[in-house]
Amino acid sequence: MMFDDTICAPASPVGSAAIAVVRVSGPTAMDAVDKLVVFRRGTAAESKGFEVKFGVVPKVDDVLVSVYRAPHSYTGEDAAEIGCHASPYIVSVILQRLIRAGCRMAEPGEFTKRAFLNGKMDLAQAEAVADLIAADSQASHRLAFSQMKGGYSEEFRELRAQLVELASLVELELDFSEEEVEFADRSKLAGLLGQARARVEALKASYRVGNAVKSGVPVAIAGAPNSGKSTLLNALLREDRAIVSDIPGTTRDTVEETMVVEGVRYRFIDTAGLRESNDTIEKLGIERSIEKLRSACLVLAVLDATASPQENLASAKTISAELSPDQKVIWILNKCDIAPRDPAIVRENTPDLIRELHSLTGDTLRISALNGTGLDELEEAIADCGFGSTEGAVVTSARHYSALCEAADDLTRVSEALDKHLSGDLLAEDLRAAISTLGSIFGEITTDDLLGEIFSKFCIGK
């Protein structure tokens, strides 16, 4: 698909650097550049392939123009990138002259949209371009870069091909239904369907981690009042972000800050102390804390080394009651600088309580958030949780996750129909629905509304 108009837009923020880039793409891109720039040698239209040319925009600026001939450009069309000084005035004059030369201003994401429509990349790769631009950590960059290179899309293509094969066997039966010929072995069909459903469920499950890595892994710091949660947050951030006080219940709402550990961005959330309270405002803070605790991918469960085993056991049970099996937990025994080495001597005749506490929390990291003891080990434990070592296809897009949920529902109906020995036309209908839904992820099947929604979120010059 080639477009009949030529677009232009700034491809870099104006005024925030020494150099700005203006991008041009379309059938008359070379003519428009030649009307704008006087080159030292030749013209853009005479360029046969990739070439970098020095030129002058008369009375405006010296420029460096990178020329890309179709189809070997980002968009698959004739394209050029004009490098100039990052003056708002210079960029605006260049854009005005390009428009007078027959170009129009690009819409958000239109360069990437043209790249998709011209077959330079699939839809999942196009979306990964926006994620790559927005990546603010090594882990989110790694995921976006992998998706942009196409390995992610290949997983969905293989899954879709698997379903197409299933559907073809079922539909072949339908073509010969009057002869009562059965081309599809139902037991084999069920086996293949089970494999496809397992792949879909694995991809769905990866979204929790993928979205967390993309947006910042949510880490809830939870525990009883005055156990040192706010001090721990400040110690991890190396700054006084949360208010610290000896008065229990000082933190009445969640406090959130971000930090990068081993290439992964984490969103640390200091929560209100978990306890029974009659204070209306504190109760609201505790409710919010429980919500954050339930939604976190990682929980730093803080116990107080100066408290009794009974108090720590009660705190551990309160935290554990809100956790789900897929959440990671690091149990921390704080204030070890002012507590006895062995918590057992805090109270006499409590070995059973200590054994119960250990069975619930396992080995705990002994730290002092106040003086920094054990913080290096804590950061290592956070890094060891594996959020930075995602492998294979990992879903990061809410749109892709929604499509996978739809496909999973379709395949569940197919499985139920097989179990009930229903007719092949019902199987085929749900299989076709799943195939269509998976195809929408990488752009095998698209609509104008879908493309409009996706590319409207891009920046203008991309």
N, C-alpha and C positions, 0 to 999 in steps of 0.2 A: 504494500500500500504506500503510495506516495501522495503527498499533500500538494495542493496547488497554490499555497501561499507560503511566505517566508516570515519567520518570527525572529524577534530579538529580545534580549533582556540582560540586565546585569547579572553575572554569575558569582559575584562576590560582594560582601557588604561594602558600601561606599564610605570612605573616610576613616575606616578602622585599620588600614594598613598602607604601605607605601604604594602598592600596585593594585589595580582593579582589573577585572576581566569582564568584557561584554561578549555575549554569545549570540551567534547568528546561525540559523538553520533553515533550509528550504531550497526550492528550485532556483531562485534568483539570488541566493546568498552571495555568490561570487561577484555578480554585477553590482549588488548593493555595497559590498566592501570596496570595489574599485571606484565607485562614485564618492566614497568617503575618504579613502586613503590614497595618497600618492606614493607609490613604491619606488625604491631606489633602482630596482631592476624588475622589469616585467610587470605582470598584473596577476591578481588572484585567479582570474578566469583562465589564464594560460597555465596555471599549475596543474600537473597531471595526477599528483598523489599528495601524500603528506609533505608539507613544506612550511618552514618558518621564515617569514619575510619581514624585513625592516621597512617601515614607511613613516609618513608624516600625515597627520590630519591638519591641513593648512590652518595656521593661526590658532591652533588648539593644543597639540601635543605630538611628541614623537611616540610611535606605537610599535609593538611587535605583534604580528598577526600569524597565528597558527592556522593553516589551511588544511581541511580534511575533505577528500573527495568521496562521494558515495560509491560503494556502500560502506566504505571503511571509516565511518565516523560514529560517534555516540548514538546519533539518531538514525543512522542509515541513509541520511541525505547529504547533499553538499552542505558543509558547515565550516564556520570559522570562529576563532576566539581572538578577540582584540585585547591585548594587554596595554594598559595605559596607566598614568598616575592616578591614585585613588582620590582625586578631587571630585566632590559632588558636581561642580560646574562642568568639568571635563566629561564625566560620564553622561551627564544630562545632554550636553551638546552632541556627543557621539550618538546617543539614542535618538535625538531629534533628527539628525541627518540621516540615520538609517531609516527612520519612518518616512522621511521625505523621499528616500530612494526606493520606497515600495514595501518596506517591512511593516509588520504590526507588532505591538507588544505581546509577548507570550503570556499565556494564562499559567496559573500555578501548576507546576509539574508537567508542562506541555512538552518539554524536551524529552523527558523520560517516557511520557505517554506515546510520543512518536517512535521512540526506540522500541517500545513494546509492540505497537501496531505494525512496525516495519520488520518485526521478527528478530531484533537484535537481542532481546531478552524476553523471558516469560514474565507473567504477572507477579509471581512470588519474588523473582529477582528484582523487578522494578520496585516493589515495596521495600526490599532489603536495601535499596539505594538510600531511601529516606532514613532507614534505621542506621545505616553506616554514617550518614551525616550527623545524626543525633547521638551517636555512641559516645559515652563519656567515661568509659572504663575499658580495660583490655578485654574483659570477658564479653561485654556487650558488642565490642568491635569484632571479636572473633566470631560470634554468632552471626552478625550481620554480614561479615565478609564471606563466611562459608555459604550463606544463603544466596548472596549475590553471584557467587561462582557456580551455582546450579546444583550442587549436591543435594540440597534440601528438596528441590523440585523433582529430582530423579526418584526420590523415595515415593513421592505421591504418584509419579507416572507409573512406577512399577506396581503400586497398589491398585491404581485404576486399571492397568492392563490385566491384572489378576481378576478383577471384577468383570471386565469385558469378556474375558475367556469364559467365566462362569455364565454370563448372560448369553453368550453365543451358543453354549451347549443347551441351555434351557429353551432358547428361541428356535433352535433347530428342531427340537421336539415338537414345538407348536406348529411348525411348517408341515410336519408329517403326522399331525395328531389323528387324522382320519385313519391312517394305517396302523395306529397304535404302536409306533416305533419309539423306543426309548434310547436316546443317544447318551443321556447323562445318567451315570451310575449315582443314585441318590446318596449312597454312603460316601462315595468319593467326593461328591458335591458338598456334602456336609463337612467333610474334612477340610476342603479348600476354603469353604466359607468360614470355618473356625479360624484358620490361619489369617484370613483377611480381617476378621473381627479383632483378633489379637493385635495385629499391626495398628489398626485404628485406635484401639484402647491405649496402646503404648504411646502413640503420638499424642493422644488427648492428655495422658498423664504427664507428658513432658512439658505441657504448657505451664504448669505451676512453677517449675524451675525456670523455664525459658522467659516467662513474663517477669519473674522476679529478677533475673539477671539483667534483662533489658531495662527495667524500671528502677532497679535497686532492690537488693534482697531485704525484705522487712525482718528486722530483728527486735523482738520484744524483750526488754529488761524487766523481769517480773520478780516479785517477792513481797515479803511482809513489810509493813511500814518500818522505816529506820534501819533497814538492812544494808543500806549503802548503795542503792540503785543509782541515785543521782550522782553520787561521788564516782561510781563506776563509769557512768556516761561521760562525765567531765574528764576522767583519767584516760579513757579511750580516745577522746577527741583532742586531748592535750589543751583544753581550754575550759574556762568556767562558763558552761552553757546552761546548766540546770542549777536552780537554787538548792543549796545544801543547808540543812538545819538539823539539830538534835531533836527537834519537836516532831513526833510521829504525825504523818498526814500532811507534811509540807507540800508535797507534790499532789495537786488535786486535778490535774489534767495531764494529758500526754504531751511530752516534749520530744520532738523529732529532729535528728541531724544525720548527715551522711558522712561516710568515711570509706576510703578505698583500702582494702586489705588484699594483698597478693593479686592485684589486678581486677578485683571484683568490688563493685560499689555496694555498700550495705547502708540501709536506712535504720539507724539505731533509734528505738522508741523507748524513752523512759516513761514508765507507767506509774500510776498512783498505787500506793501500798495496798495489798489485798487483805482486807479485814472486814469484820462487821462494824457498821457505823450508823449512827442516827443522824449525822450531819447531812443535810439534803445535798449540799454542793459536793461534799466528799463522796457521797453515794453515786452521784452522776459521774464523777471522775473514775470511780472504781468500775462502773458499768462500761465506760469507754475503754478502760484498761483491759477488761476481760475480752472485749471485742478485738482489740489489737492483739492480745495474747492468742486468741483463736485463729486469727488470720495470718499470723507471722509464719514465715518459713523456718525461722530459727528462734529459739527461746533461750535467753540467758537467765536461768533460774537461780536467784540469789538467796542464799541462806546466811544467817548471822552466826558467826563463830562464838559470839559472846552470849547467845541465847541458849536456853535449855534444850535438850533433845526433844522434850515434849513440844516446845514451841516450833522447832525446826521441822518436826514430823508433821505437825498440823499445817505449816506453810507448804511443805512439799506435797501433801495430799491435796491442798487447795489448788495448787498449780497443776498437778497431774490430772485432776478431774476435768480441766479445760483443754487438755492436749488431745490431738488426734494422732493416729499411728504414723502418718506421713510427715509429721513435724520433727525437726531435729532439735535436741535439747542438750545444753551444756550446763551441768550443775556446778555452782560456784559457792565455796565457803569463804565469805568475805570477813574482813576485820581480824585476820589471823595474826596481825601484829600486836593486838592487845588481848588476844584470847589465849587460854592454855593450849599447849601443844596437842593434848588429847581431850576432845570434847567430853569424853566419858567421865572426867573428874569434875565437870561442872555440877553434876548432880549425882548423888550416890544411888546405888541399887537401880540403875537404869540400863543394864546391858541389853535387855529385850527390846527396849525402845531404840537403842542405837543400831541393833541388828535390823530392825524393821525399817529404820531410816536408810540404812545402807542398801537394803534390798530394793528400796524405791528409787534411790538416787544414784546408786552405783558409786564409782570413784568420782569424787568431787575435786575440782581444782581449788587449791588453797591459795588465796590471794589477799592482798591488802590494796584496795582501790585508793586508799589515802596516800600511801607512800610508794605505790607502783610495783610492789612485789607480786610476781606471778603474771603481770600483764602480757609479757612476751609469750608465755605459755598459753595464755588465753587467746591471743591473736593467732597463734599456730593452730589451736583447736578450732577456731572459727574457719581458718583457711582449709583445714582438714575435712570440713563438712562437705566439700566437693562441689560447691557452686561454681567454681572456676574451671572445672574439668569436664564440662558437658561434651559428650561425643555423639556422633550420629545426628539424625534429623531431630532438631529440638524446635518445637512450636513456640513462637514469640508473639504471633499476631492474634488478636481477639477475633478477627474475621476468620482466620484459618481454624481456630478452635471451635467457633460456632459451626463452621461447615463440617468439621469432624464429628461434632455432636449430632448433626442432622444425618450424616452418613451412618453413624453408629445406630441410630434409631431405625433407619431403613434396613440395615443388615440384621438387626434384631427381628424385624418383621419377617425377613426372608427366612431366618432360622426357625422361627415359630411356624411358618408355613410349611417348611420341610418336615418338622416334627409332626405336624398334623396331616401330612401327605396331601396338601392342597394342590390345586392345579398349577401347571407351569406358567400360565399367564399372570397369576398373582406374584409368583416369584420374579418373573421378568420385569414387572412393573416396578417393584421395589429395588431391584438391582439397577435398573436404568436410572432411578432417582439417585441412588448412591453414586453411580458413575458420573452423573451430571454435577452433583454437589462437589465431588472431589476434583472434577475438571475445572470448577470455578476457582479453585485455590491457585493454580498456576496459569490460568487464563485460557484453557482449552475451550471453555464456554464462558462468555462474558456478555454483559449488557451495557448500554451507554450509561445507565444510572450507576451501575457498579463502578465503572471506570471514572465517572465524574466524582463519585464519593472518594475514591482512593487518591486520585491525583490532585484533588482540591486541597489536600493536606500538605502537599509539597511546597517548597519555597519557589518563588517566581523563576529563578534562573536555572532550576533543575527539572 
